[in-house]
Amino acid sequence: MGLKNFQIRKYRLVGLSTALLALAAMQIPAAAAEVTLRLGWPTADSETDPYAIAAHYFAEELENEAPGEFDVRFFPSNELGNETEMLEGMQLGTLEAGVITATQIASISSAFQLIDLPFIFKDNEQARQVLDGEVGTMILDTLEPEGIVGLGFVEAGFRNTINNKRPVSTPDDMEGIRLRVQPFDIYLDSFDKFGADPIPMEWSEVFTAVQQGTIDGLEIPLSVIYANNFPDVTQYLSMTQHVYNAPALLLSKQTFDQLSDELKQAVQRAAETTIERQRETVGANNAEMVSRIEEAGMEVNEVEDVAAFQDLVRPVYEDYRETIGNEIMSKALEATGQE
């Protein structure tokens, strides 16, 4: 057989082998592909950070509900952008999931401002009941037209007041205290009603501002007080518990819509279990945190007459009723015994 005939035969064999491999590939089903979920949040990846706890528990519960189906990748500390940018990413489908502060979510859905109303919830139990019930569902449902699926509310604990002037037990004690507040109108309006001097300031500037006396203090969750060494620069912690921090566990609607019905149900079950576990862990951590803060040298006091603060801030509720939504506001006040 000449060289030319050998080459022709060889090419025919190669072509036949390729065809057989292609046919075999068609007959053998491919392994199920993992769904990649990039999950971002604004704070550190710490064992005591409420956002990080939620993120890790969600990954664990997804694996429990659908083994091998989800590849969850963590992006803490605003690695994928700040919370506004992460929200935009989920809307566009360029980010799959996030644990995002309710205050920031209000930039795309004003219904979330309900959660920032001071003293709207009297304790953790009441807040959980309201946010797990009809009111919470109504708030989360406002995200769907914005391209995001709200899976539920986790817990970061109540915000409290720390300062170097005096313990705060009554609204009169707030008078003239220069307090850093989150740079949003609802916080400025509320603390103005209390008689404080509210100062909006970026978080990165706060510790130095307290240390140098530019501000007297701030309002802040317990876990953040301890993790950021504020006992080193502030003297008083007053358990005002004025705002319940409830970050939301979110998924891009584009991502959610691409899942099978079975995986959608797995995601929802995983979210429910995540929320339950995360709240239990954060609650236990916060109880321990007060002791740690006292041991670090801060003076801690309770606030007995919460009604005095509520009376002062009630006009703010009405000012934001239309923005939040009249129906949501009315149902929330009814559920909390305030209407």
CORKA-V889149 format. One record per helix or strand of 3 or more residues. SS is the DSSP state (alpha for helix, beta for strand). FROM is the first residue (numbers start at 1). LEN is the number of residues. Records with the same first field share a line. If there is no record, write none. Layout:
BEGIN
SS: FROM-LEN ; FROM-LEN
END
This chain:
BEGIN
alpha: 3-25 ; 50-16 ; 83-10 ; 102-4 ; 110-7 ; 124-9 ; 134-8 ; 144-3 ; 171-4 ; 185-9 ; 203-10 ; 222-6 ; 230-3 ; 253-5 ; 261-35 ; 306-14 ; 321-4 ; 326-10
beta: 35-7 ; 70-6 ; 97-4 ; 148-6 ; 157-7 ; 178-4 ; 197-4 ; 217-5 ; 236-10 ; 248-5 ; 299-4
END
